[in-house]
């Protein structure tokens, strides 16, 4: 991590919502999801917000050796976004505490505020993290 990664960093990220980011696509095995509206799924929205944070901090890391993983998400999902609309995520890095990063975030689809909240990520050594995950999977 570079010393220039400090609270106060702000960023903006845009993504046009496609049909495959809607609720029926979240878990295709789920018959319940299959009959739900084709609007941005909360699960995909969370992933979009994570992506925005990753893109914002990667220039301050020794990427790809250093990466970040999400550890806490507190986001509302207060408006539906149909495919074709563009979601703009605006964020700020509020806290850097060792390897812990805390962000405040909002999302807007051009018509409505769709989300606001916080997200926490930790900086990891990717090789060590992957080794631990592999060892865990081998215990099954």
N, C-alpha and C positions, 0 to 999 in steps of 0.2 A: 504494500500500500504506500502510495506517495504521500508525503507530508502535506501536499496541497489539497488533499481530501478533507474538507472542513465543513462544519455546519454553515448554512447560508447558500450552498449550491442550489440553484433552481434549474428546472428543466421543463420541457414540453415535448410530448410525443403524440403523434396522430396515427390512427389506424381505421381504415374503412371496413366496416363490419360486413362479412360475407355470410351467406346462408349456412355454411358449415361451422359457424361460430354461434349458432342458435341452439336453444334448449334441446330439440330432438336429436341433435348430433353429439350431445355431451356424453351420454352413455347409450349407444345404439341398442344395447341389450335390454334396456329398460322400456317395457311397454308403456309405462306411465309417462316417460319423457316423450315418447313418440306422438302422443296426442296433445302435447302442450304447444303453446304459441311459438311461432318462429321469430323469436326476439333474442337479443344477446343473452346468453346464459351467464348466470352469476359466476360459474366456474371459469368460463372463458374471460369474463371481465377481470377476475382476480389475476389470471395469467397475464392479461394485457398490462395491468398495473405493475406486476412483477417485472415484465419485460421493460417497461419504461424506466424503472429504477435500475435495472441491470445496465441498460444502455447509458444511463447518466453517470454511473460510477466506473464503468470499465476503463475509461481513459485514465483513471487514477489508480488502477491496479496493474500488476504485472500479469496481464491477461495473456494466455489462458491458464498460466500456472496458478494464479490467484483468481478465484471466482467468488460469487456470493450465493448464498442459499437463503430462502425465505424461512423465517421462524415464527412470525406472528402477523396476522392480518385482521384488521378491524375496519371493514369497509361496509358502508350502507350500499344498497342497490335500490334506488328510489324512483327510477323511471325506466320504462321499456324502450329499447332501441332496436328498430327493425333493420334487416339487412339493407345495405346501400348507404346508410348514414355513417358519418365519420365521427369517431370518438376522439376527443382531445384530452389527454391526461396531462395535468399540470402538477408538478411536484416540487418539494423542497426537502433538502436534507437537514433535519432539525438537530440531530445528535450523532456524534461519532464518539463512541466510548470503547476504546480498545478496538476490537474487531466487530463490534456491534454498530449497526447503522439504523437510524430511525428516520422515517420519511413521513411527511404529511402530504396527502394527495387529494385531488378532485378530478372528476371526469365529467365531461359535457359532450352531448351529441349534436350540438348546433341548435337544438331547440330547448333541451332541458338539462339541468344538473342531474346526472344519473348516479353519482356516487361521491362520497367523501369519507375520509378516514385516515388511518395510519397503517404503516407497513414497516416491519422490522426485518433486516437481513443481517447475516454474519459473513464476514470474509473468511474463506477457507483456502487451504492448500488442496487443489483439485486431486493431485495424485494420492495424497494421504486419505482424503475423503473417499475416493473411489476404491482404494485398498480396503478400507473398513467396510464399505458397502458390499464388496465382493466376499469378504470373510463372513459377513452376516448371512449372505445368500447361500454360502456353502454349508452353513450350520443347519439348513432346513432338511 
